Amino acid sequence: MALATGDADAALPLLRRERVLWERLGARYDTARCAVLLGRTLRALGDEQSAVTELSVARRTFAE
């Protein structure tokens, strides 16, 4: 919700926590979806390098 309302600063820690939870559950698809959202959030915050890293991880996971 925070990202959808344009609050990338608030979204970042929430998405990082959510990704860890999905990883612990072994839910690869949901983990990849979080990586996409993290990439979008990081891009909105101006961290292009980290955004590309997250999006690349998501792309590889979706391709598996």
N, C-alpha and C positions, 0 to 999 in steps of 0.2 A: 504494500500500500504506500509506503514512504516513497519508493521510487516512482510510482504512478502519479503521485502528487508533486513530484519534482524535488523531493527532499533527499537527495543522494547522500548527504552526510549522515542522515538518520538510517538510511537503507543499508549502508555498508556493513556495520557491525551485525545487523540482523541477518543479512544474507550470508555472511561468513559463519555465523553460528548455525544457520539452517543447513549450509553445505556440510559442516562437520557432522551434524545429526544424520543426514542422508548417507554420508560415507560410512558411518558406524553401522547403519542398518544394511549396508551393501546394496543400496538402491542406486545403481549406476545412472539410470535415465534421469532421476530426480536430482542427483548430484550434478549431472551435466547441465540440466536446466538452471540450477543455481549458478553454475559457472557462467552461463550466458547472461544472467541477470547481474552477476558481479562484474562481468566485462562491460556491460552497458553503464553500470553505476560508476565504475572507475573511469570510463570514458567521459562521463558527465562531470566528474571531478577533475578532469584534465590529466589523468595518469594513463596516457595512451599505451605505454609499454606494458604495464600490468594488465590493461584491458585486452590487449592482443594475446597475452599469455593465457588469460582465462578463456577467451574465446577459442583459442587453439586447442586447449584441453577439452573443451566442450565438443568441438568439431570431431576430434579424434574419438571421443567416447561415443558420440552418436553414430560414427562410422563402423563401430565394432559390432 
